[in-house]
Amino acid sequence: MSRRLALLVPLVLVAAACSGSGASGPSGGSASGTDAPPALLDVWAGLDDASAALSGREPDVCASAFGTWFTDFGVRGLACLAGQVVSPGTLLGRAPTSPFRSGPHTASAAAVRLDLDAPRAFGHYDPAFVRWLVGAGLPDGAAAVALTKPIYDRRLARLARVYWLTRRDLERGGFPASTPSGPAAQYAAFLDGAEAPDDARGYDADGNPNGGFSVFAFSDQSERLLPRVGLSVDNEWSVDNEWTFKYEANTAYGFWLRRRADGTEALWHDGLRRLLATYDRPWLALNGG
């Protein structure tokens, strides 16, 4: 998948469910108890103000660091938005380990540099980081959930549902034990070293082949999921729209296949299930949760 896809995915759950009940940094403390400070609550609380402050300046602020011009959709947009509240380095300094065990990215408290143009290489997550994030990110108690639910609805509901639906779609084809035919199988082979087929070849902004795998290869599958997201979808060019949904779904298919490749797919799946069960239980019950 082209490196212009969703990267630094930890910021999705951090921004989505960061009441911080029991969240702890390298200094220690409980990962699930109620005595630890709400270490991630500042990110959560600042998202709306950051969005207002960034309005009209997204290309200048977000393009170089996260490869996006938008904060209204996509994991990279959300990551850029969260990064205006607490810098990525400061935020990662609260984790007990760096996000990645290997890959082209540098992401730690000391430095955050994402290689957004690596055509095939990708970050392999450290399972310990994913476990910490899932445990630290979800609120503890009805009051905390009620407090953060409006922010989930505004900032995360569509993304969470999209990632769940794409995972469910892959599962119908045998995932994760086997790989569904079509673009998923082509992308899995690409991750193993095969060349992208002609109709899935990636191109740079100038239209030149870049050796990557095109995000648009999943567009037909993404479009079929559209009626199931359960949120407003307007015309093709509006903000909360069909194009937005298909972009997010396209990137989500690649995310799940990469997570199987790096061995953290089950951890992310469990974290997403817990996020939806916390904020979106009726929808989850209707969609295989």
N, C-alpha and C positions, 0 to 999 in steps of 0.2 A: 504494500500500500504506500502511496506517496507520503513523504514525510510531512506534507501539508495536512495531515490528519490530526485527530485528537491526540494530544500529547500532555504529559504531566497530569494524567488522570487522577492522581490523589486529590487534586484541588476540587474535583467534582464533589466527592463525598465530604471533603473538608468544608466547602462552602455550603453544601446541601444540608448537612446534619450535624453542625458543629456546635451544639449546645455545650459540648465539652464535659459532660458528666464523667468524672474520673479521668479525663485526658491528662497525660503527664508527659513531660519532656525528658531529656537525658538525666535530669537530676533525680528521677525516680518518682515514686508515688504510685497510687493504685491506678490500674487501667480500667477498673469497673466500679470502684467504691465511690462513695459520695463525699469523701473528705478532701478530694483533690480539687484544685481550682478549675474554673471553666476556661481552660487555656485557649480554646478556639472560639469562644463566644464573641470576641471582638471582630473576627472575620465575618461571622454570621450577621452581627448587628450592623455592620458597615456597608453591606452590599448595595442597598438602595441609594444611600448617599453617594457611594462611589460611582454608581451608574449615572446619577444626575450630574456629578462633577465632570465625568468623562464625555458627556454628550457633545457630539460634534468633533471630538478630538481623538476618536478611536483609532483611525489609521496611524496617526503619529505615535500614539502611546503603545498600541498593541501589536503593530505589524512586525517590528523587528524582533521582539521578544517571543511572541506567540504565533506569528504568522497569520493573523486575522485582522480584519478591519471592523469587526463587530463584537459587541458584548452581549447582544440579545439572544444569541443562540450558539450552540456548539460547546464542546468541552474547552476548547482554547479560548473562546470568548469569556466563559465563566472564569477560567484561570486568570485571564488578564484582569477581569473585574476584581476578583479576590486579591490579586496582587497589588491593587491600589489601596486596599485596606491594610494589609500586612504584607510586607515584601516576601517573595517566595523563600529567600534565604532565611529570614527570621522565622517564618512559619515552619520550614523544614528543621530548623534548630530545635523545635519542640518535640520532634520525633526521636525515638531511641536509636534509629538507624537511617541511613540514606535510602531513598526509594529504590535505586537500581543496583543490582549485583553486577551487571555488565551492560554493554551497549554503547551507543554513540553519545549519550547525554551525560553531562555533569550536573548533578542536582543534590546539593547538600547545603548546610548552613553557611559554609565557606564560599560557595560559588554555585550559581545556577546558569548553565549554558546548555541550551537545547539545540541539537543538530537537526533542524527542520528539513534539511535537504538530503539526508541520507536515503538513497533509493530503496535499500533493502534492510539494512541494519535497524534494530529497534531496541528500546530499553527493556531489559529483563528485570522485572520487579523482584525485590527481596521479600519473600513471604512474611518475614518478621515485620516489615513495614506495613504490609497490607493488613495483617492481624491487628497491629496497633491502631491503624487508622479506623478500621471497622469498630473496634472496641471503644475507641476514644471519641468517635464522631457522633454517636447516637445519643439522644437525650435520655435522661433518667427521670421518669415521672410524668404524669398527665399535664402538670402546669408547664413544664419545659416544652413539651410537645405542642401545647396550645400556643405558647409564645412564638415558636418558630414555624408553625404551620403556614401562616400567610407568606413567609419568605420562601418556603418550599413551593407553595402554589405558584408564586410569581417567577421563581428562578430555576426550579429543579423538576417540577412535575413532568414536563414534556420529556426532558432528557432521561429521567429515570424510567418512564414508561417506554420510551424508544429503545433503550438498552435492554429492558426486560423482553420486549416483543421480538427483537432481533435474536436474542438468545433462545427464546422459545421456538422461533422459526428454524434456527439451526438444529435445535433438539429434534424436531420432527424428521430431520434427515439423518439422525443417528448421533449427532454431536452430544458430548465430546468424544465418545468412544470411537466414532468413525466420522468421516468428513462428508457432508452432503455434496452431491454432484453439482456441476455448474461453477459459478464464480468462486464459491467457497473452496472447492477442490483446486481450482486454478491458483487461488491465492495461497493456500497451504503449500502447494508445490513450489510457488514462488519463494516462500519463506525458506524452503529447503534448498533453494539454489537454482530452480528452473527459471527460464525467461518468461516474462509475461506474454500471453498470446496477443496477437495483433489487436484484437478488439478490447483488450484490457491494458494496453500499454500506456504508461504514464507520460505526461508531457509537462514541460515547464511553462512559465507564464508567457514565453515567447513562441510557444507552439513546437518546441523542439523535444524529441524523445529524451527522457532523463533517466532511463533504466529502471523506473519504478513501475508500480502497479496502480492503475487508475481507480480512484474512488468511485467513479461512475459505473464501474462494472457491476455494482450491486443495485443500480437504480431500479430495475424492473422488480426485484424482490422488495425493495423498500416501498415502492408505490403500492404494492399489494397489501402492505401493512397499514396504510394510511387510514382506512375507516376504523381501525381498532384502537387508535391512540386515545380516543375519547375526549379530545380537546378541540377547541375551535380551530378550523383551518380555513383561511380565506383565499383570496386569489393568489396566483402563482408568484406575485412579486411583493406581497405585503410581508410584514415582519413575522407574524405568527402564521406561517403559510405552508403550502404544500412543498415548495422548494426547500424551505428550512427543515421540514420534517425529513425529507428524503436525504438531505445532506447529513443530518445527524444519524439517520439510520444507516446510510452508507458507511460512515466512519465506525459505527458500532459493530457492524459485521466484522470489520477488520480487527477491532479491538478484541473481540472474543477469540478469534483465531490466534492472535498473538499471545493472548493470555494462556491458551492451551499450550502454545509452544514454550512459554517460559515457566509453566507449571503452577501458575497462580489462578487459573480460571475458576476453580471451585471456591477459593477464598473471596474473589470478587463477586461471584454469583451469590454466595451467602450474604455478603455485605449488602448487595442490592436488594435481595429479598427482605432483609431486615429493615432497610430504609423504607421500602414500599409498605411493609407491614406496619411501620410506625406512623407514616403520614398518609397512606393511600390504600388502606386495607380493603375497602369495598371494591375498588378497581382491581386490586391484586387478586381478590377472590374470583372475579369474573375472568381472569386471564391466567389461570393455571397456578396461582400462588398457594 
